[in-house]
């Protein structure tokens, strides 16, 4: 798959595995891309495989997921 297809697949997998909305998953992938997470993929297209997309989806979610909101404590 191409680099762009790989990014799309990572986004799709994030939505499927973590039940995130499409926009949120794309935002995570864009943050990771801006942080050069995928720089090796662009240089070496052989990295862009389905198996790697599955690994990348989990790694991107773990590293870039939004912080959980703390619920208000009752007094």
N, C-alpha and C positions, 0 to 999 in steps of 0.2 A: 504494500500500500504506500501511497505517497505520504509525505510529511503532513500535509493538510488533512488527509484521510485519517491518519493516525491521531491527530488532535481531535477530530470529530468522534472517532471511536472511543477515545479516552473520556470525552464528555458524555457520550451515550452510556458508557459503562458506569460512570459515576451516578447518572440518573437512575439506572437500573439497580445497582448494588445498594446505593444509599438512599434511594427514593427521594432524590432532590429534584427540584424543578429544573427545566432545561437552562433557564437564564442563570441560575445559581451555579450549575455545573460548568457552564461555559465561562463564567466569571472566575471559577477556581482554575480552570485550564489557562485562562488568559493571565492570571496572576503568576502561575507557574512558568508560563512562557516568558513573561517579562522578567522573571527571576532567573532566566537561562536554564530552567530545569530540563528543557528539551533541546538544548544546544547541540548535544551529540547526535540526536536524531536527524537534525537538519544536515549535519556533516556526513553522516553515514546512513543512507536510506535503508540499509539492510536491517537496521535496528527496528524499523517500523513494521512490526509483525503483530498478529492478534495476541499472541502470548505476551509480548512486551506491553501491549496496550492494557491488558488486564493487570499486569504488575504496576504499570504507571498510574492507572486509575486509583488503585489502592494507595500508592505512595503520595500522589497529589492530594487525595482527600485527607490523608493523615497529616500532611505537612501544611496544607493551605485551608483546611476547613474553617468555617466561621466559628468564632467563640460562642459557646452556649450562653444564653442569657440567664442570669441568676434570678430566681423568683424572689419576690419580696417576702421577707420573714414576718410572721405574725408576732405581734407583741402581746 
